[in-house]
Amino acid sequence: MNYNYHTHTKYCHHASGEMEEYVKRSIENGIRYLGFSEHLPFRFPDGREASFYRINLENVPIYLKEANRLREKYKDQIDIKIGYEMEYYPLYFPQMLKSALDHDAEYVILGQHYLKSEYPNGYPSGAPTTRDEDLQEYVDTVLKGMKTGIFSYVAHPDLLDYRGENQALYQEEMKKICIASKEYNIPLEINFNGARDLCMYPGDRFFSIAGAVGCPVTFGMDAHTAKDAFDADNLARAKEMVKRHHLNYIGKPELVLLKEKKAELLKRFSLV
């Protein structure tokens, strides 16, 4: 594994460490393609910033300056991209996309942490639920996000912690994400942070479906400390999962480079 496009640092308020520490750790362990992907900075129409776990708007210039400094300093050893992890919220999607573009996003990954919106009445996708409608809403939202064509891949696609009795419905709904992944050629991520935190993801329940469908799969360190910028233990577990479910592991994902599409996206989503 010579790539990792899922990286958080101290700027997201729930990770730690300087950006340069992540770069050094990556280089030392053979990572040659690194992406910083703080949670998208965003301010809701009423003036409130979106969430406690996002990079503050006031810190974005520091984030960008440091990422660009490191890109230049280590250019002969590693290729650094600047990105964001972003939800798809139908009510706010155009404004969120504009925030990404305005803050120099080279790529974005889809991480659907909440249903509908985290503010003011959002429901965390990772919270245990037995409600069929939560499962269906999660899948529907992820599908709509994938259809926009702006996301390079789907982070922790099996984040939704469905514990209801209708496992046939889980199979049916999650298969839709896998089919869309294959149709749109948008990879699904085996997420290392979920394994580190002993979460329900990444799980065999979901990736057995992905293996049957044959959709593209990639890996993401989802680093929250410099040490996590290379996670050998969960890399080994991810490789075992690939073998166990005969997954279509593609390696380094091809990024959707938003800067190259900026004019097109601004026009397409009526942002000009």
N, C-alpha and C positions, 0 to 999 in steps of 0.2 A: 504494500500500500504506500504509494508515493504522493498521496494527495489528501487534503482534508479541507472542505469548504464550510465546516460548521464549527465556529469558534466564538466564544464569548470571553469578555475580559471584565475588569472591575467596573467598567462603565454601565453595565446592565444591572448593577446593585445586588446581584445574587451570585456573582463570580468574583474571583480575586486574581491579582497578578498584573504585572505590566505587560504591555503588548510585546515588547522585545523579548521577554522571557518565553513567551509562546513561540516566537520565531526561532529562538535558539534551540529550544526543545525539539521543534519540528525538524530543523536542519540536522541536528545530531542523530536523529532516528530515520533519516532517509526521506522525509517529506520534501517534495520539490514543488508542490503546488499547494498554496495555503490561502484560505479565504477567511477574513474576519467578517462575522455575521451577527453583529449586535441586533437586539430586537429593535425593530423600526421606530425611530423617533416620530411621534405623532401627537397632534393636539386636536381634541374634539372641537366641534363648532362653538361650544360654550366657553372655550378658552382653557379647559383643563387638559393637561397632558394625559395620555392614554392609560398609563399603568405604572405601578411601582417597579416593574421589571424591565422597563425600556430604558435605553439611553436617553438622558435628558437632552432637549434641543440645545441647551446652552453648552453641552459638552461635545456636540457633534464636530465643531471646528477642531477641537483638540484631537478627537478620534481620527479625523481625516488627515490632519497634519502629521500625526505620529505614524499612521499607516503608510503614508507617502514617504516619510523619512526612512522608515524601515525598508520599504520597497527599493529605494535607491541604495541604501547602505548594503543590503544583502542581495542585490540584483543578480550577482554571479552565482548565488547558491540556491535561491528559491524565488519562485514567481508568486507574488502576493496580489490578491484581489480584494477589493473593498465591497462588502455586501451587507445585506440585512436579512434577518429572519422576520417574516411578515405573515399576518393572518389575512384571510379573505373575509371581509365583512361587507355584505351587499350594500348597506346604507352608506358606508364610508370608503368603499374601494377606490373610486377615482381620486379622492383626496389623499388616501394613503399612498397610492402609486405616485402622485405628484410629490409627496414628501420624500419618497425614495429617490426620485429623479432629481429633485432639488438638492438632495444631500449626497450627490455623487455616487449613487448605487451603480456598481458595475454588474451586479446580479442580485437576485433575491431568491430565497427558498421559502416554501410554504410550510409554516408550522401552525396548525389550527389549534391554538391553546384554549380557545373559548368558543362557545356556540353563540352565534349572532354577534355579540360584542362583549368585551370584558367590562364595558361601562355603558350605562349604569346598571344594567340587569343581566349581565353575562353569566354563563354557567361554565365552570372549568371543564374542559374536555377530558382531562385526566382523572376527574373525580369518579369514584365508583357509581355506577347507575344500573338500575334494573329496568329503566324505561325504554321501551322499543322506540318511542319517538325521539329520544336523545340520539340513539344510534342512527336512525334514519336522517335526522337533521345534520349530524356530523358528516355523514357520507355525502349528502346532498351539497353541503357547503364546500367540502373538499373538491368535489367534482366541478362545481362552478369555478372554484379557484383555478383548477387545472386547465379549464377551458379558456381562460384568459390568455394563456400562452406566454405569460411573463415569468413564470417560475422555472428555475433550473431543475429543481427536484422537490419531492414532498418529504419533509423531515418527519420522523416518527409517525408514519401513516397509521399505525395501530395504537395511537395515543388514547383513543376512546376506550375507557375501561368498562365495557358492557358486561354485567354480571346477571343478566336476565336469564330466564329459562328457555327462551326461544333461540337456541343456538343455530337452528336452521336459518333464522332471519339474519343472524350475524354473518353466516356464510354467504347468504344471498347479497347482503348489503356490501360487505367488504370486497366481494368479488367485483362489484361495480368499479371500485377504485382501481383494482388490478387491471381490469379490462381497459379502463381509460388510460392508465399508465402505458399499456402496450399500444393502444391506438394513437395516443398523442406523443409517444416516445418520451415520457417524463418519468425518470427513475423514481423508485421508492427507496427510502433510506432504512438500513439497519442501524439503529441509533445506539451508540455506545453508552451514552449517559443514562439511558433507561436501565441498562444492565448494571451500571455502577451503583445506581440508587435503588436497585432491587425493585423496580417498577414492573408493571404488567407487560411492558414492552421492552425490547422487541420479543415477540412471542411466537411459538410454533403454530398457535391457532391461526394467526394471520398469515404467516409466511408459507404455510402449507398451501394456502390458496394462491399466493403469489407464484409459488413453484408450479402449480397445476396450470395456471394461466400463461406463464412464461413471460411475464412483464419484466422490464429492466430493473435491476436492483443495484444500489450503490451503498457505500459505507459513510458514516459521519461520526467523527469523534465526539461532537457536541461538547467540546472542552469548556470547563468552567474553572480550571486551574491550569497553570503552566504544565504541570505533570500530565494532565489529561490530554495535552496536545499530541501526545503519542501514547496510546493505551494498548500495550501489547497483549494483555490478558483478554480484553474484549475483542481485539482483532482476531485472536485465535478462536474465540467463541463464535464470532461472526462467520469465519471461514467454515467452521463446523456446521453452522446453520445453512450455509450455501450448499454444502455437500448433502446434508440431511434431506433438504427439500428440493434438490436439483434446481436451484435458483439460477436465473439468467443474470449472473453477476457481470456487470459491464466495466468495473473498475472506475477510473476517473470520469465523472459525468461531463458532458459537454455543456458549458454554461450558456444560458441565454443572456447575451451581453446587452444590457439595457441602454448603455450610452450610444451604442450603434443604432438603436431603434428609437431614440428619444423623440425625435421629430414625429415619427410615425405614431408612437404611443400617445403623445400629447394630442394629436389630431384625432386618433381613434377613440379616445376616451373623453373627448371634448374638454381638454385641459388648457386650451389656448383661447 
